[in-house]
């Protein structure tokens, strides 16, 4: 009887610890996947870059319509990679769902265009664990930290003038 009590106590004590360790493993897996994604995008590997998205993913680029198809995401990235000489990003914060099947990554990005102009900004990604255990991006959103230029927005008060 004493053995059963010790075993039950050990199981009750270790079960929450195993959940914490599993959550840590998932967070590391998502962080590692995002770092690898940045690496393949920096290498301008279009197919590998797009492979990080879930089949039902959405990309919410700034100043553009939402992209909701694999073909659309591929076209968006093709345009990015064709116009860039360099791109990279780094995760600064990760929040994992208690369920263990979703994670939200926030970080910063930087890129250089072929014309020499540079951009830096922030991003938010929602990653979902797939049925096969792999992590894929479900939602991807990013925006620049640079001020809006007059070429991309009307001058203050322009909408009121007739």
N, C-alpha and C positions, 0 to 999 in steps of 0.2 A: 504494500500500500504506500509506503514511504517513497519507493522508487517511482510510482505513478505520479505522485504529487510533485516530485522533483522534475520529472519529465514534463508535466503539464506547466509548471512554473517556467521552465526553460522555454517551452514553445510560446507561451504567452509573452514572455520577455523578448524573444528573438523575432517574432513575427513582425512587429512594427519596425524593427531594425532592418529586416529584409525589404520592407516597402521603401524605406528611406534609401537604401542602397540601390534598389531598382530605379527609383526616381533620379538618383544621381547618375546612374548609367544612361538613362534616357536623355538627360540634359547633356551629358558628354557626347552622346551619339548625335544629337541635333547640332551642337556646337561644331563637332568635327565635320558633319555633312555640310554645314554652311561654309566652313573654312575651305573645304574641298571645292565647293561650288564657286567660291570667289577665285580659287586657283585656276579652275578650268575656264572660267569666263576671261580671266586675265590672259590665258593662253589662246583665247579666241576660238575655242572649240565649241562651235554652235550646237552640234548634236549632244554633247555631254552637258553643256549649259542648260539646254531645254529639258534634258532628262531628269533634272531635279524637281520638276513640277509634277504634281498629281494630275491624273487625267482630267479632273474637273476643276483645275486651278483657275484663278483669276489674277490678272495683273492690273493694278490701278496706277498707271503712269500719270505724272503731272501734266495738266493741260491737254489731256487726250481722253478719249472714251475708254471705258473699261474693256479689257481684252479677256475673252472668256473661252477661247478655243485653243487647242494645241497648235493649230496652224497659225492663228493670230499671235500667239506667244512666240512661236518660232520666227514669224515675220518681224515682230517687234525687236527681238534679240538680234536678228540678222542686221536690221537697221542700226542698232546700237554698235554691234561689233564691227560693222563696215565703216562706221564713222569715228571710231575710237582708236587711239594708239595704246591706251592703258586704262584698266579698270580694276578696282579692288574694293573690298569692303571688310569690315571687322565688327563682330558682335560685341556689344558692350553690356547687354542685359538679356537674361533668359528667364522666362516664367513658364513653368510647366503646369499643365492641368493636373488636378488631383487624380483624375481618371487615368493618367499616364498615356493618353493617346493623342494629346495635342501640346504644342509648345509655341510660345510667342517670343520671337527674337527681335531685338531692337539694336541698331548699330549705326555706324557711319560709313559712308562711301566716298570715294574720290575717283575721278576719271579725267583723262586728257583727250581732247578731240584732235583729229588730224590737222586742224587749222591752228593748233597750239593752245586754244582756249581750255580752261580747266573748270571743273565743277566739283563741289563737295556738298554733301548733304547727309540726310538721315533716312533710315528705312525701318519698316516694320514688316515682319514676315510671320505668317502663321503656318506652322508645320504640322502635318498629320501623320500618325503612324499608320502604315498601310497593312493590309491583311497578311502580307508576307513578312511583317516586322520592320520593313524599311521605312525611313522617314522621307516625306516628300512635301514640297511647298504647296499649300492650298491657296494662300493669299499672299500677294507681294505688292507692297506699296512703298513709294519713295518720293522724296521731294528735296529740292535744292535749298541750301542755306544762303545762296547768293540772292541779292535783292532783285526783284522783278524789274526788267528793263522796259522802256516805253515801247519797244518793238513787240512785246508779248502782252502788254496790257494798256488800256486807255489811260490817258493822263487824268489825274484827279479832277473830278468835276466834268469830264468830257461828256459823260452820259446826260448831264443836265443841260448842256448847251444845245440849242436848236438852230 
